[in-house]
């Protein structure tokens, strides 16, 4: 896992069997870190076996209690 910036992360996933689980887990972790819903995280295929997760510009921040 390589961190590009505070609002994005790039994952190189070699194991195709773990692809969906790895991306789902990373989206959940990133949404919790940025206090937003999982819909606020964009996933882009940025190369062979490489995916970039980034915080969407229009992502809503969840209210803190």
Order of alpha helices (4+ residues) and beta strands (2+ residues): beta-beta-alpha-beta-beta
